[in-house]
């Protein structure tokens, strides 16, 4: 089914064609008519299948046929991370390039003033993270009296991250008469039950199984000792086919550590996690997209916020704790039906999480052994660092215990409670002489 058959506004169709899109994805084909018909919607599809366009294109079509109010936001999109907000904004600007619409973003880590101005002047479309938006709304910035559309993108992730109270507070301040859309790659039954708080008789569009990872991604598991993961990573990176690698670490400290070791081996690397400033994070993404860095090391904050064409491999350097995180991580490659590879390192401690993941997705993952890799090797040390035995400081010498001094026979006639320590000291010195 081509795009013109979906009922989109001509100027939007023109922008879609200029962006190089020819055929809608299954989620777009299923969701766009439902949104155009005015229904609340729950959209469930694998990551990388075009969910952003599935809600943006029909919303823009609806807006294009209406006069723009002088003040007041008509569309509010809420997403869990800054990176995802920026990605959605980029897509919206591409699709709305021929429409006179004002688009603004609201998120933390940057100055508030431009965001206050955008909310006060009434941008037509506001894309925001929950925390900063609620903060500014609490200070009476923003006019949502004319709101028509509320979109919760990656809704399950926002609820998992503890944003439910903030989202409830935001929704209470919005008009009841609105169209509410929720999109995600996974949607548990527990989280789905919460949608009744925000939606009215929603239609459900589901593409594939709820737990399906991207079907175009080849998934492999490398079972390896914890202390050999860096060795294995460097061995795999000898393959020039790993030319655009997104690597996931469980912690911010771990991400920085991996990045330092890769840089010491001459591999261009950048990091992306919550301790990085917004400018640093945007620069890392820009360098990754341009190809000036080969490996982007990230925590799960990036799992839902990276929409980069051409990622050749996702590497789960630290195996994800939750199956949903795995689905979203590997969905960063194989986007828009392209092919990609997901390589996961599993230590003996990760076996229970691996089995839980396989139950979640309903199938086993292929185990792989790297050719030519020594699984019994001594772990690699970054160049220039001394051996651990050479660099470890010697512990300070313990002082020699003083030998107890019994000055005369009168000491044997001390009170009975003193005999224990004296006898103990005598046994200690007798053992030392032996």
Secondary structure as GFF3:
##gff-version 3
##sequence-region A 1 434
A	DSSP	three_ten_helix	3	6	.	.	.	ID=ss1
A	DSSP	alpha_helix	10	18	.	.	.	ID=ss2
A	DSSP	alpha_helix	26	36	.	.	.	ID=ss3
A	DSSP	beta_strand	41	44	.	.	.	ID=ss4
A	DSSP	alpha_helix	51	64	.	.	.	ID=ss5
A	DSSP	beta_strand	75	78	.	.	.	ID=ss6
A	DSSP	alpha_helix	82	95	.	.	.	ID=ss7
A	DSSP	beta_strand	103	106	.	.	.	ID=ss8
A	DSSP	alpha_helix	113	121	.	.	.	ID=ss9
A	DSSP	beta_strand	125	128	.	.	.	ID=ss10
A	DSSP	alpha_helix	130	138	.	.	.	ID=ss11
A	DSSP	beta_strand	149	153	.	.	.	ID=ss12
A	DSSP	alpha_helix	155	160	.	.	.	ID=ss13
A	DSSP	alpha_helix	164	172	.	.	.	ID=ss14
A	DSSP	beta_strand	179	184	.	.	.	ID=ss15
A	DSSP	alpha_helix	189	194	.	.	.	ID=ss16
A	DSSP	three_ten_helix	195	197	.	.	.	ID=ss17
A	DSSP	beta_strand	203	206	.	.	.	ID=ss18
A	DSSP	beta_strand	217	223	.	.	.	ID=ss19
A	DSSP	three_ten_helix	226	228	.	.	.	ID=ss20
A	DSSP	alpha_helix	229	236	.	.	.	ID=ss21
A	DSSP	beta_strand	245	248	.	.	.	ID=ss22
A	DSSP	alpha_helix	252	264	.	.	.	ID=ss23
A	DSSP	beta_strand	269	272	.	.	.	ID=ss24
A	DSSP	alpha_helix	278	290	.	.	.	ID=ss25
A	DSSP	beta_strand	295	298	.	.	.	ID=ss26
A	DSSP	three_ten_helix	300	302	.	.	.	ID=ss27
A	DSSP	beta_strand	313	316	.	.	.	ID=ss28
A	DSSP	alpha_helix	323	330	.	.	.	ID=ss29
A	DSSP	three_ten_helix	335	337	.	.	.	ID=ss30
A	DSSP	beta_strand	340	346	.	.	.	ID=ss31
A	DSSP	three_ten_helix	348	350	.	.	.	ID=ss32
A	DSSP	alpha_helix	351	361	.	.	.	ID=ss33
A	DSSP	beta_strand	366	367	.	.	.	ID=ss34
A	DSSP	alpha_helix	388	391	.	.	.	ID=ss35
A	DSSP	three_ten_helix	409	413	.	.	.	ID=ss36
A	DSSP	three_ten_helix	416	418	.	.	.	ID=ss37
A	DSSP	alpha_helix	419	433	.	.	.	ID=ss38
###
